[in-house]
Amino acid sequence: MRYPVESFTDSERALLRAHCTNLDRPVFALVDLPETLKGALFARYSRYPGTLRRLLLDEFADDLCRPAPGEGHRAEGGRAERFYERVLLGYGDDSVAQLGGAHVACEWVSNVLTKVLQRPRLAAYLEQSTRYIAYDGPMPDPPGGHRYYRDAELGPEYERAMDELFSLYAALLPRVGAWARDAFPLAEGEAPAAHERAVRAKSLDLLRGLLPASSLSHMGIYASGQSFEQLILHLLAHPLPEARDYGEMLLSECRRVIPSFVARVQRPDRGGRWIEYLQSRARAGERWAQRMGLGHDRDEAAAGGPSVRLARVDGDEDDLLAALLFESAASGERTIRASLAALSADERAALLRDLLGGRDNRRHRPGRGLEALRYRFEIVADYGAFRDLQRHRMLTVQWQALSPDLGAEVPEQVKLAGGGEDYRRGLETSRAAYERLADRGLRAAAPYALCLGYRIRFVLDLNAREAMALIELRSGREGHPSYRAVAHEMHRQIATVHPAVAAAMTHVDTETEPRLERILAELRAHSRGGS
C-alpha cells in the first residue's frame, strides 16, 4: 500500500525534523518534547481529523517557542498545560494522564520503602540488587558508616544493632566465599574470572538474609503521569516518615518535568481528600482486625518454616479450552463448549497440546486463553524472596507487616561454611532491635530492624498465563534458592488441580541440588567478551 505523503513548508519541515523521527512514513516517534506536550498531543489526537504532525503544527507550535529561564524551548505551558487543566482537572478524565511519563531515580531508599515504591502495576522499575552488590563498604560522607536508613527517632540502640549486623555480614563474606570456592571448584574448561564472579554471587546470595530491611538501595522508575500521581498520594498518606519525605521529593521532581500530571496532588479538594481517604481506610482495617482478634496466630508460628498454600482455584479445563479456541472460532462460547463436549479424552489432549503450541523458550507465551484460569496462593517466605516475587506486575499481591513472629532460619550452606553461629547471632540482634522499637510505639518503623531472612506472609493472586511466566522465570537455575523453592511448590500445587497447565510449563527448572547459581550466566558473559 502507498501511504499519503504530507507537504510542509520549509519552516514547518525544520520544526518537525526536530521533533519527529521521519516526515514521510506513517510510523514515527516523537522526540525532544516535554511530556505534558506529548500527552496533550495524543489526547487531542482522538478528536482531531488530521495527522499528528499537522496537529503539532496547527495547535501546539507556539508551545515549542515559549522560552523560560534556563529551559529554552523545553518549557512547558501554553496550550498543552491549559489542555490538561481543562481535561484532567476540569473533567477528571484520567485516561489522558496515561499519555505521558517520566524517568525518576529514587536513591538511598530503604528496602522497606522499595516495596511501597513498587506498588503501582503500570510502571517499570530497576532496583539495585542485594544479589550482585556487596553491602560491606561505607556510604559517602556524610553520613558515612554502614548503608542503612537512619532516623534520630529510632535511637542509638537501633544504630548499634544495625552496625553489628553489617559488621557480621562483612566478616562472613570472605569466609563464605572461601567455602564456596572449595565446595564448587573450578571445572575443566571454565574461565577463572567467570567462576570467581559466580562464587561471589553465591556468597552474596547466602548472606542476603542477614542484611536488615533498613539496607539502602537505589531505584529507577519509569511510569505514566497517572501512576506517579497514585504513587505520590500513597507515599504522602503512609505512616512512615521516610515514605512521606520521598513522596514530597517525588512530587517536587514530577512538577519539574510533568507538572500537569500531578497538579491535583496539592489541591486540598483533590489530593488532600484522597490522602485523607487512604489514611482513614488504613485505620479502619487496623481497627477491625484488632476488634476481630486477627492478631498473629501463635500456633501457626510454632509450626515454623516457609509454606505455599493454594487457597483458591477458579476455572476448569473446559473454561481453558473454550477460551483458547474463542479467538479462532466464529461461534459463541455456548456453541464452542457444546463442541468440546463431543470430543474424546485423547482429542481434548491433542487439542490442548496444539493450542498451547511448541515453546522453544520461556518467552514463547501461549495465548490469553490461559487467563480464564486463576490461582490464589498464600505464601510464607523470607522477606528476600518476597522482594523478588512482589515485583511481578500482572498479578495481585498483598502482604502483611514484616515481623519476627514467623521466624527465620540459618541457611544450611552458611552452617557448612562455619558461619552459622554468627548468622544466628545476627538474627537475634535483629529481633531484639525490632522488639525495642515496637515496645516504644514505633511499630510501623520496627521492620527496619529485621533481617531479610525473617519471613513474611503474602498473597499472590494470578491467572494461569502469569503463573507460567512467574514460575518459569523464578524457578530458573540462576535464581535465588529461596524464591526457587516457592516457584517449585506453586508448580507442584497447580499440577494437582490442573495437570495439563502444569505440564505446559515446559521451562520450569526442577533441579534442586546445590550449585553455583550464576555460573552459566557468567560463562555466557565471558564468552561474549567479558573479563
C-alpha positions in Angstrom: 0.0 0.0 0.0 1.2 3.5 -0.8 0.6 6.0 2.1 -0.2 9.6 1.6 2.8 11.9 1.9 2.1 15.3 3.5 3.5 18.5 2.2 5.1 21.1 4.5 6.7 24.4 4.1 10.4 24.7 4.7 9.9 26.2 8.1 7.4 23.6 9.1 9.8 20.8 7.9 12.6 22.3 10.0 10.4 22.3 13.1 9.1 18.8 12.5 12.5 17.4 11.9 13.5 18.5 15.4 10.6 16.5 17.0 9.6 13.7 14.6 11.9 10.8 13.6 10.7 11.0 10.0 8.3 13.0 7.8 7.4 10.5 5.1 6.2 7.3 6.8 3.1 6.6 8.8 5.1 5.3 11.8 7.3 7.7 13.6 8.4 8.7 17.1 8.2 12.0 18.9 11.5 13.2 20.3 12.8 16.1 22.4 9.4 17.3 23.6 8.1 17.9 27.1 6.0 15.1 28.5 3.0 17.3 29.0 3.1 18.4 25.4 3.4 14.8 24.1 0.5 13.8 26.3 -1.7 16.7 25.2 -0.9 15.9 21.6 -2.1 12.3 21.9 -5.1 13.2 24.0 -6.2 15.8 21.4 -5.5 13.3 18.6 -8.8 11.4 19.2 -10.9 14.4 18.1 -8.6 15.9 15.5 -9.3 15.0 11.9 -5.8 15.3 10.6 -2.4 13.7 11.3 -0.3 14.1 14.4 2.4 16.1 12.6 -0.3 18.5 11.3 -1.8 18.7 14.8 1.6 19.6 16.3 2.0 22.4 13.7 -1.6 23.7 13.9 -2.2 23.7 17.6 1.0 23.3 19.6 3.8 25.0 17.7 3.6 28.0 20.0 4.4 25.8 23.0 7.7 24.9 21.3 8.7 28.5 21.1 7.9 29.5 24.6 11.1 30.4 26.4 11.7 30.1 30.1 14.8 30.9 32.2 17.3 28.1 31.8 15.0 25.9 29.8 14.6 27.4 26.3 12.1 25.7 24.1 11.7 22.8 26.5 9.5 24.8 28.9 6.0 23.6 29.5 2.9 25.7 29.5 0.7 27.4 26.9 -1.9 25.3 25.1 -0.7 22.0 26.4 -0.9 23.0 30.0 -4.3 24.6 29.6 -5.5 21.5 27.8 -4.6 19.4 30.9 -6.2 21.8 33.3 -9.4 21.5 31.3 -9.4 17.8 30.7 -7.7 16.3 33.7 -8.6 18.8 36.4 -11.9 20.0 35.0 -13.4 16.8 33.6 -11.5 14.3 35.7 -10.6 12.3 32.5 -7.9 10.1 34.0 -7.1 8.4 30.7 -5.1 11.4 29.4 -2.8 11.0 32.5 -1.6 7.8 30.9 -0.2 9.6 27.8 3.0 11.0 29.3 5.5 9.8 31.8 8.9 10.4 33.3 12.1 8.6 34.3 12.9 9.3 38.0 15.7 8.0 40.2 15.0 7.4 43.9 18.3 6.8 45.7 19.2 5.8 49.3 15.8 4.3 49.9 15.4 1.5 52.5 14.2 -2.0 51.5 11.0 -1.2 53.4 10.3 1.7 51.1 11.3 -0.1 47.9 8.2 -2.2 48.3 6.0 0.8 48.6 7.6 2.4 45.6 6.9 -0.7 43.5 3.2 -0.9 44.3 1.8 0.7 41.1 1.2 -2.0 38.5 1.7 0.1 35.4 5.2 1.2 35.9 8.7 -0.1 35.2 11.4 -0.5 37.9 15.1 -1.3 38.1 16.4 -1.8 41.6 19.9 -2.3 42.8 20.2 -5.9 43.8 21.5 -7.3 47.1 22.4 -10.4 45.0 25.1 -8.7 43.0 26.2 -5.8 45.1 28.1 -6.3 48.4 27.0 -4.2 51.3 30.3 -4.3 53.1 31.5 -0.8 52.3 30.7 2.5 53.9 28.4 5.2 52.5 29.9 8.5 51.3 30.3 11.2 53.9 28.1 12.5 55.2 26.6 10.5 56.8 29.2 7.8 56.2 29.0 4.5 58.1 27.2 1.4 57.0 24.5 1.6 54.4 21.2 1.6 56.3 18.3 4.0 57.0 18.8 6.4 59.9 16.4 8.5 61.9 17.1 10.1 65.2 13.7 8.9 66.5 14.8 5.3 66.2 17.5 5.9 68.8 21.2 4.9 69.4 20.4 1.3 70.3 18.9 0.8 66.8 22.0 2.2 65.2 24.3 -0.1 67.3 22.2 -3.1 66.3 22.4 -2.2 62.6 26.1 -1.6 62.8 26.5 -5.1 64.3 24.5 -6.7 61.5 26.6 -5.1 58.8 29.8 -5.9 60.6 28.8 -9.6 60.8 27.8 -9.5 57.1 31.2 -8.0 56.1 33.1 -10.5 58.2 31.2 -13.5 56.9 31.6 -12.6 53.2 35.2 -13.8 52.8 34.6 -16.9 54.9 31.5 -18.0 53.0 33.4 -17.1 49.7 36.3 -19.4 50.7 33.9 -22.2 51.5 32.0 -21.8 48.1 35.4 -21.8 46.3 36.2 -25.2 47.8 32.7 -26.7 47.6 32.3 -25.7 43.9 35.9 -25.9 42.5 36.8 -24.6 39.1 35.7 -27.2 36.5 37.8 -28.1 33.5 37.3 -25.6 30.7 35.7 -22.9 33.0 37.0 -19.4 32.8 38.6 -18.5 36.2 37.1 -15.0 36.1 33.6 -16.2 35.4 33.9 -18.8 38.1 35.1 -16.2 40.6 32.1 -14.0 39.8 29.8 -16.9 40.3 31.4 -17.7 43.7 31.0 -14.0 44.7 27.3 -14.2 43.7 26.8 -17.4 45.7 28.3 -15.7 48.8 26.1 -12.7 48.4 23.0 -15.0 48.0 23.8 -17.0 51.1 24.3 -13.8 53.2 21.5 -11.7 51.8 19.2 -12.8 54.7 21.5 -11.2 57.2 21.0 -7.7 55.8 18.3 -5.7 57.5 15.3 -4.2 55.8 16.8 -0.8 56.6 19.5 -1.5 54.0 19.6 1.3 51.4 19.1 0.8 47.7 18.7 2.8 44.6 15.8 2.5 42.2 14.9 3.8 38.7 11.3 4.2 37.9 9.6 4.9 34.6 5.8 5.5 34.9 2.9 7.3 33.4 1.7 10.5 35.0 -1.3 8.6 36.3 0.9 6.0 38.1 3.1 8.7 39.5 0.1 10.6 40.9 -1.2 7.5 42.6 2.2 6.6 44.0 2.8 10.1 45.4 -0.6 10.0 47.1 0.1 6.7 48.7 3.5 7.9 49.9 2.1 11.1 51.4 -0.5 9.0 53.2 2.0 6.5 54.5 2.7 6.2 58.3 6.5 6.1 57.7 8.3 9.5 57.7 10.7 8.1 55.1 7.8 7.4 52.7 6.3 10.9 53.2 9.7 12.5 52.7 10.2 10.7 49.4 6.6 11.5 48.4 7.4 15.2 48.8 10.6 14.9 46.8 8.9 12.8 44.1 6.2 15.4 43.8 8.7 18.2 43.5 10.6 16.4 40.7 7.4 15.5 38.8 6.3 19.1 39.0 9.5 20.0 37.1 9.0 17.5 34.3 5.3 16.6 34.2 3.6 19.3 36.2 0.2 19.0 34.7 0.0 15.3 35.5 0.5 15.8 39.3 -1.4 19.1 39.6 -4.3 17.5 41.5 -2.0 16.2 44.3 -1.6 19.6 46.1 -5.2 20.7 45.7 -7.0 20.3 49.1 -10.2 19.3 47.4 -8.5 16.6 45.3 -5.2 15.3 46.6 -5.9 16.4 50.2 -9.2 14.4 50.2 -7.5 11.5 48.5 -4.8 11.3 51.2 -7.4 11.6 54.0 -9.4 8.7 52.4 -6.3 6.5 52.1 -5.4 7.2 55.8 -8.9 6.5 57.0 -9.1 3.3 55.1 -5.9 2.0 56.7 -7.1 3.0 60.1 -10.4 1.2 59.5 -8.5 -2.0 58.6 -6.4 -1.9 61.7 -9.4 -1.2 63.9 -11.4 -4.1 62.6 -8.5 -6.5 62.6 -8.0 -5.7 66.3 -11.7 -5.9 67.1 -12.0 -9.3 65.4 -8.9 -10.7 67.2 -6.9 -11.2 64.0 -3.6 -10.9 65.6 -0.7 -13.3 64.9 -1.6 -17.0 65.0 0.8 -18.4 67.6 0.0 -22.0 66.8 0.9 -21.3 63.1 4.1 -19.6 64.1 5.1 -22.6 66.3 4.8 -24.9 63.2 7.6 -22.8 61.6 9.0 -23.0 58.2 8.1 -21.4 54.8 4.9 -22.5 53.2 2.9 -22.2 49.9 -0.8 -22.9 50.0 -3.2 -22.9 47.1 -6.1 -21.1 48.7 -8.5 -20.9 45.8 -8.8 -22.0 42.2 -11.1 -20.5 39.6 -11.9 -22.3 36.3 -11.5 -25.8 34.9 -10.3 -27.5 31.7 -13.5 -26.6 29.8 -13.0 -22.9 30.6 -9.4 -23.2 29.4 -10.2 -24.9 26.1 -13.1 -22.7 25.3 -11.0 -19.6 26.0 -8.1 -20.8 23.9 -10.4 -21.6 21.0 -12.5 -18.4 21.2 -10.4 -16.1 19.0 -10.1 -18.6 16.2 -13.8 -19.5 16.2 -16.7 -17.6 14.7 -19.2 -19.1 17.2 -20.4 -18.1 20.6 -19.0 -19.7 23.7 -22.1 -21.9 24.2 -21.5 -23.5 20.8 -17.8 -23.9 21.5 -18.5 -25.7 24.8 -21.0 -28.0 23.1 -18.4 -28.9 20.5 -15.8 -29.6 23.2 -18.2 -31.9 25.0 -18.3 -34.2 21.9 -14.5 -34.7 21.9 -12.9 -37.8 23.3 -10.3 -37.6 26.1 -7.5 -38.2 23.5 -8.9 -35.5 21.2 -9.1 -33.0 24.1 -5.5 -33.7 25.0 -4.4 -33.3 21.4 -6.4 -30.0 21.1 -4.8 -28.6 24.2 -1.3 -29.5 23.0 -1.9 -27.9 19.6 -3.4 -24.7 21.1 -0.6 -24.2 23.6 2.0 -24.8 20.8 5.6 -25.8 20.9 7.5 -23.4 23.1 11.2 -23.1 22.3 11.9 -20.9 25.3 10.0 -19.4 28.3 9.4 -16.2 26.4 7.1 -18.0 24.0 3.8 -17.5 25.8 0.6 -19.3 25.0 -2.5 -17.2 24.1 -4.6 -15.2 26.5 -7.0 -18.1 26.9 -4.9 -19.1 29.9 -6.2 -16.1 31.7 -9.5 -18.0 32.1 -8.0 -19.9 35.0 -6.9 -18.2 38.2 -5.0 -19.2 41.4 -4.7 -17.6 44.8 -1.7 -18.6 46.7 -1.0 -17.7 50.4 2.8 -17.8 50.9 5.1 -17.6 53.9 8.6 -17.0 52.8 11.6 -14.9 53.8 11.5 -11.2 53.0 14.3 -11.5 50.5 12.2 -14.0 48.4 9.1 -11.8 48.8 11.0 -8.8 47.4 11.7 -10.6 44.2 8.2 -12.1 43.8 6.4 -8.8 44.7 7.9 -7.1 41.6 5.8 -9.1 39.1 3.3 -6.6 37.6 0.4 -8.6 36.2 -0.9 -10.1 39.4 -2.4 -9.0 42.7 0.0 -9.0 45.6 -1.0 -8.2 49.2 1.3 -8.6 52.2 1.1 -8.3 55.9 3.6 -6.4 58.1 7.0 -7.8 58.4 7.6 -9.1 62.0 9.8 -11.7 63.7 6.8 -13.9 64.5 7.1 -16.2 61.5 10.7 -16.9 62.3 13.9 -17.2 60.2 16.5 -19.9 59.5 20.2 -20.0 59.1 21.0 -21.3 55.5 22.4 -24.8 55.6 25.4 -23.8 53.5 26.2 -20.9 55.8 26.4 -23.5 58.6 28.7 -25.6 56.4 30.9 -22.5 55.9 31.3 -22.2 59.7 29.2 -19.0 59.9 26.1 -20.5 61.5 26.6 -19.1 65.0 27.4 -15.6 63.7 24.4 -15.6 61.4 22.1 -16.8 64.2 23.5 -14.0 66.5 22.6 -11.5 63.8 19.0 -12.8 63.6 18.7 -12.4 67.4 20.2 -8.9 67.3 17.7 -8.0 64.7 14.8 -9.4 66.6 15.8 -7.6 69.8 16.1 -4.3 67.9 12.6 -4.8 66.4 11.0 -5.5 69.8 12.6 -2.4 71.3 11.2 -0.2 68.6 7.8 -1.9 68.8 7.7 -1.5 72.6 8.4 2.2 72.2 5.3 2.5 70.0 7.2 2.7 66.7 5.5 -0.4 65.2 5.4 1.0 61.7 9.2 1.6 61.8 10.2 -1.6 63.6 10.5 -3.7 60.4 13.6 -1.6 59.5 15.5 -3.6 62.1 14.6 -7.0 60.8 16.9 -9.1 58.7 15.7 -10.0 55.2 15.8 -13.7 56.3 12.7 -13.2 58.5 9.5 -14.5 57.0 6.5 -12.5 55.8 3.0 -13.7 54.8 1.7 -12.5 51.5 -0.8 -13.5 48.8 -0.2 -13.9 45.0 -3.4 -13.9 43.1 -2.7 -14.5 39.4 -4.1 -16.1 36.2 -2.5 -19.2 34.6 -0.7 -17.2 32.0 1.1 -15.0 34.6 1.7 -18.1 36.7 3.5 -19.7 33.8 5.7 -16.5 33.4 6.4 -16.2 37.1 7.1 -19.9 37.8 9.3 -20.5 34.7 11.3 -17.3 35.5 11.7 -17.8 39.2 12.5 -21.5 39.0 15.4 -20.8 36.7 18.8 -22.2 37.7 20.3 -18.8 38.2 17.6 -17.7 40.7 17.9 -17.4 44.4 17.2 -20.7 46.2 14.5 -19.2 48.5 12.2 -18.0 45.7 13.1 -21.0 43.5 11.5 -23.1 46.3 8.4 -21.0 46.2 8.1 -21.4 42.4 8.6 -25.2 42.6 5.9 -25.5 45.1 3.5 -23.3 43.2 4.1 -25.5 40.1 3.5 -28.7 42.1 0.2 -27.5 43.6 -1.1 -26.3 40.2 -0.3 -29.8 38.9 -2.7 -31.3 41.5 -5.7 -29.3 40.2 -4.7 -28.6 36.5 -2.1 -31.1 35.4 -2.4 -30.0 31.8 -1.5 -26.4 32.7 1.5 -27.5 34.8 2.7 -29.8 32.0 2.5 -26.8 29.6 5.1 -25.1 31.8 7.9 -26.8 30.0 10.7 -24.4 31.0 10.4 -25.0 34.8 13.9 -25.9 36.1 13.1 -28.5 38.8 16.7 -29.3 39.8 17.4 -28.6 43.5 20.9 -29.8 44.0 23.4 -27.3 45.5 25.3 -25.4 42.8 26.8 -22.1 41.8 23.6 -20.5 40.6 25.2 -17.8 38.4 28.0 -19.9 36.8 26.2 -20.4 33.4 25.3 -16.7 33.1 28.9 -15.7 34.0 30.3 -18.2 31.4 28.0 -16.8 28.8 29.1 -13.3 29.6 32.7 -14.3 29.5 32.2 -16.0 26.1 30.8 -12.7 24.7 34.0 -10.9 25.7 33.6 -10.2 29.4 36.6 -10.2 31.6 
